[in-house]
């Protein structure tokens, strides 16, 4: 059998209209064309689909089976057509995000909340498990956006600058290093450094300061949540290095202070990596604008 969507629509229309004439009007075809279509479908099926000479026209047992298939399949096709129309117009789509910057969860959630209200038909998901293979996953189309502070030259990938930030030293107010105007690599040798549970190369304090200076802290303690890191720091259980906007946003304690890293301070830039053919999609462009705006609000707070 070769059943087309128009056959399913025909069966459904005839059943609902109770006759060929009214069904033909609904389908915007002639009654003769509809009769030929029904005959061709019955010839394919090898069975009668209607009880002849019944008024209103009724479906046979075989016709009812086809009707049930039509009632199941047609709504799925209509939903798919609606989804494709949304994709074509740029109103819907998929936005799966991988994050190489662990602290970025604190900044990203408010951005996504605003995005969700503006683009309710876009499927948003965050894939932290892909963090260390994020860019290859982007190229394989497993994710659609990667938040990273380490841009690379990759074919078919755009790195859009989002904002600059300063990694700052955080210590308890009574900690000896809190008395210094700034800290340097050597200051970490005797300290317990509290970090996020990610590779050292992904942490600014290691990649930008300690690894180049060949300095190893006394101990490294990994903690998942920013609030817990600041709690431990305020309790003088160790020191940390966090983006300045994170410390401004998570104001749980007043028992810690921040200091610049090196006399001139460190400046880093955060990027959004996207596939080049999707960077200018309407919902992607809007997300990038929101991502650039949110840190400015934190700086004014």
C-alpha positions as CSV (number, residue, x, y, z in Angstrom):
1,X,0.0,0.0,0.0
2,X,1.1,3.5,-0.7
3,X,-0.9,5.7,1.7
4,X,-0.4,9.5,1.5
5,X,-1.2,12.2,4.0
6,X,-4.1,13.3,1.7
7,X,-5.6,9.8,2.0
8,X,-5.6,10.1,5.8
9,X,-7.1,13.6,5.6
10,X,-9.8,12.3,3.2
11,X,-10.9,9.4,5.5
12,X,-11.1,11.8,8.5
13,X,-13.0,14.4,6.5
14,X,-15.6,11.9,5.2
15,X,-16.1,10.5,8.6
16,X,-16.6,13.9,10.2
17,X,-18.8,15.2,7.3
18,X,-20.9,12.1,7.0
19,X,-20.9,12.2,3.2
20,X,-18.8,12.8,0.1
21,X,-20.3,16.2,-0.9
22,X,-19.6,17.9,2.4
23,X,-16.2,16.3,2.7
24,X,-15.3,17.5,-0.8
25,X,-16.3,21.0,0.2
26,X,-14.0,20.8,3.3
27,X,-11.1,19.5,1.3
28,X,-11.7,22.1,-1.5
29,X,-11.9,19.4,-4.2
30,X,-14.7,18.2,-6.4
31,X,-16.9,15.3,-5.3
32,X,-15.8,13.4,-8.4
33,X,-12.2,13.8,-7.6
34,X,-12.9,12.7,-4.0
35,X,-14.7,9.6,-5.2
36,X,-11.8,8.6,-7.5
37,X,-9.4,9.1,-4.6
38,X,-11.5,6.8,-2.3
39,X,-11.8,4.1,-5.1
40,X,-8.0,4.2,-5.6
41,X,-7.4,3.9,-1.9
42,X,-9.8,0.9,-1.6
43,X,-8.1,-0.7,-4.6
44,X,-4.7,-0.4,-2.9
45,X,-6.1,-1.7,0.4
46,X,-8.0,-4.6,-1.2
47,X,-10.9,-4.0,1.1
48,X,-13.9,-1.7,1.2
49,X,-13.4,1.3,3.5
50,X,-17.1,2.4,3.6
51,X,-20.4,0.8,4.1
52,X,-22.1,1.4,0.8
53,X,-25.7,2.8,0.7
54,X,-25.5,4.0,4.3
55,X,-26.7,7.4,5.3
56,X,-24.8,9.1,6.6
57,X,-21.9,7.4,5.0
58,X,-20.2,5.1,7.5
59,X,-16.8,3.6,7.7
60,X,-16.3,-0.1,7.5
61,X,-14.2,-2.0,10.1
62,X,-11.2,-1.6,7.8
63,X,-12.1,2.1,7.4
64,X,-12.2,2.6,11.1
65,X,-8.7,1.2,11.4
66,X,-7.5,3.7,8.9
67,X,-9.4,6.5,10.7
68,X,-7.6,5.6,14.0
69,X,-4.3,5.8,12.1
70,X,-5.3,9.2,10.7
71,X,-6.3,10.5,14.1
72,X,-2.9,9.5,15.5
73,X,-0.6,10.5,12.6
74,X,-2.2,13.8,11.4
75,X,-1.8,15.7,14.7
76,X,1.9,14.7,14.8
77,X,2.4,15.9,11.2
78,X,0.6,19.2,11.9
79,X,2.9,19.7,15.0
80,X,5.9,18.9,12.9
81,X,4.8,21.4,10.2
82,X,4.3,24.0,12.9
83,X,7.8,23.3,14.3
84,X,9.4,23.6,10.9
85,X,7.5,26.8,10.2
86,X,8.9,28.2,13.5
87,X,12.4,27.1,12.5
88,X,12.1,28.8,9.2
89,X,10.9,32.0,10.7
90,X,13.6,31.9,13.4
91,X,11.0,31.8,16.3
92,X,11.9,28.3,17.5
93,X,14.9,26.0,17.5
94,X,17.4,24.3,19.8
95,X,19.8,26.1,22.1
96,X,22.0,23.6,23.9
97,X,24.8,25.2,25.8
98,X,28.2,23.9,27.1
99,X,30.1,25.8,29.6
100,X,33.9,25.8,30.0
101,X,33.7,28.6,32.6
102,X,32.4,26.9,35.8
103,X,31.6,30.2,37.5
104,X,29.5,31.2,34.6
105,X,26.5,29.4,36.0
106,X,26.0,32.3,38.4
107,X,25.8,34.7,35.5
108,X,24.1,32.6,32.9
109,X,20.9,31.6,34.8
110,X,19.5,35.2,34.9
111,X,20.3,35.6,31.2
112,X,18.5,32.4,30.3
113,X,15.5,33.4,32.4
114,X,15.0,36.5,30.4
115,X,15.7,34.6,27.2
116,X,13.0,32.0,28.1
117,X,10.3,34.7,28.3
118,X,11.3,36.2,25.0
119,X,11.7,32.9,23.1
120,X,9.4,30.3,24.7
121,X,9.5,28.0,21.7
122,X,13.3,27.5,21.8
123,X,14.5,24.3,23.5
124,X,17.1,25.4,26.0
125,X,19.4,23.0,27.8
126,X,22.8,23.2,29.5
127,X,25.4,20.5,29.1
128,X,28.1,20.8,31.8
129,X,29.2,17.3,31.1
130,X,30.6,18.3,27.7
131,X,32.7,21.1,29.3
132,X,36.1,19.7,28.3
133,X,35.1,18.6,24.8
134,X,32.8,21.5,24.3
135,X,34.2,22.9,21.1
136,X,34.4,19.6,19.2
137,X,30.9,19.0,20.4
138,X,29.9,22.3,18.9
139,X,31.4,21.4,15.5
140,X,29.6,18.0,15.7
141,X,26.3,19.9,16.3
142,X,25.8,18.2,19.7
143,X,25.6,21.6,21.3
144,X,24.9,25.0,19.8
145,X,26.8,27.5,22.0
146,X,29.9,27.2,24.1
147,X,30.8,29.7,26.8
148,X,34.6,30.0,27.0
149,X,37.5,32.3,27.9
150,X,39.9,30.5,25.5
151,X,39.1,31.3,21.8
152,X,40.6,29.2,19.1
153,X,40.8,29.4,15.3
154,X,38.3,26.8,14.1
155,X,36.6,26.5,10.7
156,X,33.0,27.3,10.8
157,X,33.0,28.7,14.4
158,X,32.6,32.3,15.5
159,X,33.8,33.6,18.9
160,X,31.7,36.5,19.9
161,X,33.2,38.7,22.7
162,X,30.8,39.0,25.7
163,X,32.6,41.0,28.4
164,X,35.8,41.5,30.2
165,X,36.3,40.5,33.8
166,X,39.0,40.5,36.4
167,X,40.0,37.4,38.4
168,X,40.5,38.7,42.0
169,X,42.0,37.2,45.1
170,X,39.5,36.4,47.9
171,X,40.6,35.9,51.5
172,X,39.1,36.2,55.0
173,X,39.4,39.8,56.4
174,X,41.8,38.6,59.1
175,X,44.0,36.7,56.7
176,X,47.6,38.1,56.5
177,X,47.4,38.5,52.7
178,X,44.3,40.7,53.1
179,X,46.6,43.4,54.3
180,X,48.5,43.5,51.0
181,X,47.4,45.9,48.2
182,X,47.8,43.0,45.7
183,X,48.9,39.4,45.7
184,X,51.5,37.6,43.5
185,X,52.2,34.0,42.6
186,X,54.6,33.5,45.5
187,X,51.9,34.4,48.0
188,X,50.1,31.1,47.2
189,X,52.9,28.7,48.1
190,X,51.8,28.3,51.7
191,X,48.0,28.6,51.1
192,X,45.1,26.2,50.7
193,X,43.6,27.3,47.4
194,X,39.9,26.6,47.0
195,X,38.8,26.1,43.4
196,X,36.0,24.8,41.3
197,X,36.3,21.1,40.3
198,X,37.7,21.6,36.8
199,X,41.1,21.1,35.1
200,X,43.8,23.4,36.2
201,X,44.3,24.7,32.7
202,X,40.7,26.0,32.8
203,X,41.2,28.0,36.0
204,X,42.6,31.6,35.6
205,X,44.6,31.4,38.8
206,X,46.6,28.5,37.3
207,X,46.7,29.3,33.6
208,X,47.5,33.0,34.1
209,X,49.5,33.0,37.3
210,X,50.7,29.9,39.0
211,X,51.7,27.6,36.1
212,X,53.8,30.3,34.3
213,X,55.5,31.1,37.7
214,X,55.9,27.4,38.5
215,X,54.3,27.9,41.9
216,X,52.3,25.2,43.6
217,X,50.0,26.0,46.5
218,X,50.3,24.1,49.8
219,X,47.0,22.3,49.0
220,X,44.1,22.6,46.5
221,X,40.6,22.0,47.7
222,X,37.8,21.6,45.1
223,X,34.3,22.9,45.8
224,X,31.3,22.8,43.4
225,X,29.3,25.9,44.6
226,X,30.4,29.5,44.7
227,X,28.5,30.2,47.9
228,X,30.4,27.3,49.6
229,X,33.7,28.6,48.4
230,X,33.0,32.0,49.9
231,X,31.8,30.4,53.1
232,X,35.0,28.5,53.5
233,X,37.1,31.6,52.6
234,X,35.2,33.7,55.2
235,X,35.9,31.0,57.8
236,X,39.6,31.3,56.9
237,X,39.8,27.7,55.6
238,X,41.6,28.8,52.5
239,X,41.8,31.4,49.8
240,X,40.3,31.6,46.3
241,X,40.5,33.4,43.0
242,X,37.1,34.2,41.4
243,X,35.8,36.5,38.7
244,X,35.1,40.0,40.1
245,X,31.5,39.8,38.9
246,X,30.9,36.6,40.8
247,X,32.0,38.1,44.1
248,X,29.8,41.1,43.5
249,X,26.8,39.0,42.7
250,X,27.1,36.4,45.5
251,X,26.9,38.6,48.6
252,X,26.5,36.0,51.3
253,X,29.2,37.2,53.7
254,X,31.0,40.4,54.6
255,X,33.9,38.6,56.3
256,X,36.1,38.4,53.2
257,X,38.0,40.9,51.1
258,X,39.2,41.0,47.5
259,X,42.6,42.1,46.2
260,X,44.0,42.4,42.6
261,X,46.1,39.6,41.2
262,X,49.5,41.2,40.6
263,X,50.1,45.0,40.8
264,X,48.4,45.7,37.4
265,X,45.7,43.2,37.9
266,X,44.6,40.5,35.4
267,X,42.0,41.0,32.7
268,X,40.2,38.1,31.0
269,X,37.5,38.1,28.3
270,X,34.6,35.7,28.0
271,X,33.4,34.5,24.6
272,X,30.4,32.8,23.1
273,X,31.4,30.2,20.5
274,X,28.7,29.4,17.9
275,X,28.6,27.8,14.5
276,X,29.1,30.6,11.9
277,X,25.8,29.8,10.0
278,X,23.8,30.2,13.3
279,X,25.4,33.2,14.9
280,X,23.0,35.6,13.3
281,X,19.8,33.6,13.9
282,X,17.3,35.9,15.6
283,X,17.1,34.0,18.9
284,X,20.9,33.5,19.0
285,X,21.6,37.2,18.4
286,X,19.1,38.1,21.2
287,X,20.8,35.7,23.6
288,X,24.3,37.2,22.8
289,X,22.9,40.7,23.5
290,X,21.4,39.6,26.8
291,X,24.7,37.9,27.7
292,X,26.6,41.1,27.1
293,X,24.2,43.3,29.1
294,X,23.8,41.3,32.3
295,X,27.4,41.8,33.5
296,X,27.0,45.5,33.1
297,X,24.1,45.5,35.5
298,X,26.2,43.6,38.0
299,X,29.0,46.2,37.7
300,X,26.5,49.0,38.5
301,X,25.0,47.1,41.5
